[in-house]
């Protein structure tokens, strides 16, 4: 081999003999060891980079409730069909359909001219009687003074005493007549008995109406009732105070919470249901009587259980249901497969009857292709809220 060739091989850490190359006894083995170490570090870094990113949730033990989904209609707790208490001609209609009124607001006014004149006559008669009574009391006082000096007959005193008593009775009768006429005058104005919305206006200006004639239909809307027909199998379990989640069919702005207000303990024999009412506050008038709504009643079961999100479940074709549990501490963990038996499901969560303990970190995202013992990188956690969990009925 040429000297130049030998030197070239030596410079590259190789010993050349007979046209072949092998590691130089002093430089080759050190270089090879360094290369292998670098490869190992690179492989480890690549493995760390390949740890699957996942999100986890903490399994919680909580009180379980059953959910009962129903559909019902909104009704008003008070609906009044207003009519006059006296007859007369309609002089003013103060509202239109859809108007909101407060308690005591005038709704319809009748012509009150004759009633005002009758009140004036009654007031005048009362004043006259009051004057006559005052005169009789004056004369009685004078005759009593004379009688004490024995200058007046006792019979005259008795006569004036009777006159005073009669005048007092007349005054009392005329005061009652005046109050009656004042009451009749007030009844020429039909007022709203409670705050609400005018649902129907059934009279016009100039019409002659009599007691009982329907003038206006008024509906209270400050709060409404959701009427639900609950199956009889739930009787005794659905009680006043039972929580309910309400979704209005006419609105898409989410759900809101309420509670059962009333349970009517009389069943419908044909449907085998009983009426249950949920009270709904309506200060902003976002609801109206007649709307339909869906309610989910949350009925206590008296049981507790471990709850996880549904996303934690992996269902296999052979019927197995498993969850992946992230074990360890820190961001990088190892996953283990747990076979579980499910309890009732509810919303986006499920009760686990067997195979999982409370406090376990279960993978809820990125769990589709995990393998036993695989390293994962936990990017986020979303613990299941403690409290109560609802079960599908």
URWONOR-V904825 format. One record per helix or strand of 2 or more residues. SS is the DSSP state (~ for helix, > for strand). FROM is the first residue (numbers start at 1). LEN is the number of residues. Records with the same first field share a line. If there is no record, write none. Layout:
BEGIN
SS: FROM-LEN, FROM-LEN
END
This chain:
BEGIN
~: 3-9, 28-22, 113-36, 154-33, 232-3, 310-3
>: 14-4, 20-4, 52-7, 60-17, 79-5, 88-6, 100-2, 106-5, 189-3, 196-6, 208-2, 214-6, 223-9, 243-6, 256-13, 273-9, 292-18, 314-2, 321-7, 332-8, 341-6, 349-6, 361-5, 375-7, 388-5
END
